[in-house]
């Protein structure tokens, strides 16, 4: 239920932005950052069916959520929400992770 709410909020937040869903970062760097920062909770690679934390969506689920955009992922990575650990990414790191996630479509 929480996953559905989280993913729904991400999709809705994208409707408020006119940013285009384009590559904004480096996909390989995004994978490296995701391995370091995100993989404890999220399945970060295509083909991984379950995340280590069952409440965390896989990156493939995030990438294929209807309406998922750069703007929606930016909101997710800059807004604290329940169950997500606090971490600090630079704007470039955030863009790299977003580019990697969207490459999983």
QUIVEN-V217048 format. One record per helix or strand. SS is the DSSP state (H for helix, E for strand). FROM is the first residue (numbers start at 1). TO is the last residue. If there is no record, write none. Layout:
ss:SS from:FROM to:TO
ss:SS from:FROM to:TO
//
This chain:
ss:H from:2 to:15
ss:H from:27 to:37
ss:H from:59 to:63
ss:H from:70 to:78
ss:H from:91 to:102
//
